[in-house]
Amino acid sequence: MRFCRGVDRLDETLIASCFHEDATDDHGMYQGSGHGFARYVIDSAATMLGTMHTLGNVTIAVDGDRARSEAYVHVVMRMPSGDGAADHTIHARYIDRFERRDGEWRIADRVVAYDLTRIDPVAREWGSR
C-alpha cells in the first residue's frame, strides 16, 4: 500500500523505501533495481495527468524472515490523448518476495504479471457539462 501511495503521489523516497537496497523489479517495460524503478516512475509520470493504484485479493505466505505474496492491482493512468485525455486501465498482479532484514520487511524481488489492459477516451468528467 505504501508503494501505491508513493507512485500516486510521485514520492520517489516513499517508493524506494518499499525495496531493499539490492532488490530487483520486473515491470515488463522496466527491469532493474527497485530503487531504479522509483526513479523510472518519477520520470515516466511526467507524461501523465494522474494515476490511481488500488490493491485487492492479497495472499501472503510467511516462512521465517521471508515471505511470498501475490496482490491484485488495479491501475488507472490518465494520459493526454489528441485534444483530450484517455484512461489507460491495467489489471495485474504484484508477485513479490519480501525479506525481513534488521527487523524491517521490504520487497526483495517483484514481478508484475499483466492480466488485462484497456484504453478508454475520457468523454467528460464528473461535474463537467
N, C-alpha and C positions, 0 to 999 in steps of 0.2 A: 504494500500500500504506500509505503514511503517512496518507493521508486516511481509509482504512478503520479504521486503528488509532485515529485521533483520534475518529471517530464512536463506535466501540465503547467507548472509554474516557472519553467525554464530555469531551474535552480541546479546548476552543474554540481555544486558541492553536495547537495542533497542526493542527487542521482549517484554520484561517485561513492557516497557513504554507504550505499547498499552493497557494494562489492568489496571483497578483499583486494589487497594491492595487486596480487598475481592472478586475479580472476579473469576468466575468458567469457566472451559473449558472442553468440552467433544469432544475429537478427536477420540473416539472409542477405540483405543489402549491405550489412556491416558485419565483419568478422574480425575480432581482435580482442583487446583488453576491455574489461568492464569500465575502467576509468577513461579509456579512449572512446567508448560508446557515449559516456557522459558528454564529452566534447562534441562528438558527432551529432548528438541530439540538439545541442545549442546551435550549431552551425546550420543544420538542415531545417530547424524550426523557423529560421529567418524567412523562409518562403511561405510559411503557413499563417493563416489568420487566427487559428486557435486549435487546441486539441483537448480531448477528454478521454481518459483511460479509466475503466472500471473493471474490477475483478469479481469473479464468482466461481463456484464449484472448485474449491481448493482441497487437494488431498496432500497430506504430509506423512511421511514415514521416517521416524527418528530412530537412529542407531548410534547411540553414544553421542559423540561430538560431530556426527554427520547426519544429514537429513536429505531426503529426496522429496521434491514437491512438484506437483502439476497444478497450475492455476489457469482457469479460463480468463481471457482478457478480451474486452470489447473496446475498440478504439474508434473514435471519430476524429478525423483531421479535416478542418475546414480550409480549403485551398482556393486561391484565386483561379477563376476559370472564365476566359473570354471577358465579357462585360460584367460578370457576376462572380458567383462562387459555387463550389461543388463540395459535397461531403464525401470524403473517402472513408469508408467503413471497413474495419477489419475485425474478424473474429479469429482468435488464435489462442494458443496455449503457451505459457511460460513453463518450460521444463527445466527445473533448477536443481542444482546440488548445492546445499548450504553446508557450511562448516562453522563450528564454534571454536574460535581462537581467542585466547585471553578472555574468556567469558562472554564474547560477543558473537552473535550469529550474523553472518553475511553470506552473500552469494559467492560461491567459488567457481561455478560454471552455469551458464544459461544458454539454452537453445530455444528459439521461438519456432513453434510449429504452426503454420498458417492453415486455417480450415476454410474460411470463406472471406471473400472481399467483394466490394461493390463501390461504384461511384454514382452519386446522385446529384443532379443540379439543384441548387437551392432556389426555389421559386419565390418564396417570401418567408419572412421570419415572423415569429410570434409578435403580435402588436403592430406589425407592418401593414400597410394598406395596399 
